[in-house]
Amino acid sequence: MSKPALNRATHFGIVWGITLAIITLVEWNNVERDPLNHEILSPFIERQVQVSVEREQLPAAADVPTATDPEAADAVLRYDVSLEFNGPLFLACFFAPVLIFHLLGLAWRRIRGG
């Protein structure tokens, strides 16, 4: 009887890797749509937000704002959002369960066969 080319650990590893990749891609796509308000659930995606205050530039022909005009003196907040992908953590979470599946399979085969 010939041994199968792929054992259960390989199948679990393939399913785990594909699932992890799809979940990460879906999360990245959702974060790119609304990077400031979307809650990041994936530990592989890091968000850095920098807020700076800028004054609105008044046109040269515009009237000088008066003290009674509250909107003319308001500042504009500028949000700079940068998203980063933590590749080493992704690879560790990708390969660690695959190795664990294979080690458990080897241990099971040794206990059962030995």
Protein Blocks (a to p, Z undefined) as FASTA:
>chain_A
ZZdfbdfklmmmmmmmmmmmmmmmmmmmmmmmmmmlpccfbfkbccddddddddddddfk
bccddfklmklmpccddddddddddfklmmmmmmmmmmmmmmmmmmmmmmmmZZ
